[in-house]
Amino acid sequence: MTYELVCSKCGHTIYSGFDLRSPNDILKPMSYSCKKCGTKLNPSNFKVDVMKLEGKFA
């Protein structure tokens, strides 16, 4: 299962990977801002959405 962290303002994917990491650990090295639009991001404002993807995955 892929885990993604996405900017709520511009939709830029900040992190995508198989490791479940806290938003704080991902955003801290980036000074808590989106690299694309520069919006300041608060780790406590992120929510988790679980989505089913169609297709075969090995």
C-alpha positions in Angstrom: 0.0 0.0 0.0 1.3 3.4 -0.9 1.2 6.3 1.6 1.1 9.8 0.2 1.3 13.3 1.8 -0.3 16.0 -0.5 -0.4 19.8 -0.2 -4.0 20.9 0.4 -3.5 24.1 -1.5 -1.8 23.1 -4.8 -2.2 19.3 -4.8 1.6 18.7 -5.0 2.6 15.2 -3.7 5.1 16.0 -0.9 5.8 12.4 -0.1 4.9 9.0 -1.7 6.1 5.7 -0.4 5.4 2.4 1.3 6.7 3.5 4.7 4.0 5.0 7.0 5.7 8.1 8.4 4.3 10.9 10.5 3.6 14.2 8.7 5.9 15.9 11.2 8.8 13.7 10.2 8.2 14.4 6.5 7.6 18.2 6.8 10.3 19.1 9.3 13.3 18.9 6.8 11.3 21.1 4.4 10.7 23.8 7.1 7.0 22.8 7.2 6.2 24.3 3.7 5.3 23.0 0.3 8.2 23.0 -2.1 5.9 23.9 -5.1 3.7 26.7 -3.8 5.5 27.7 -0.5 2.4 27.3 1.7 3.1 26.7 5.3 1.8 23.3 6.4 0.8 22.2 9.9 1.4 18.5 10.5 -1.7 18.3 12.8 -4.0 19.4 9.9 -3.4 16.3 7.8 -6.0 13.6 7.6 -5.9 10.0 6.5 -8.0 8.8 3.5 -8.0 5.1 2.6 -8.8 4.5 -1.1 -9.2 1.3 -3.0 -7.3 1.1 -6.2 -8.4 -1.2 -9.0 -6.0 -3.6 -10.8 -3.5 -6.2 -10.0 -0.6 -5.5 -7.6 2.2 -7.9 -6.9 
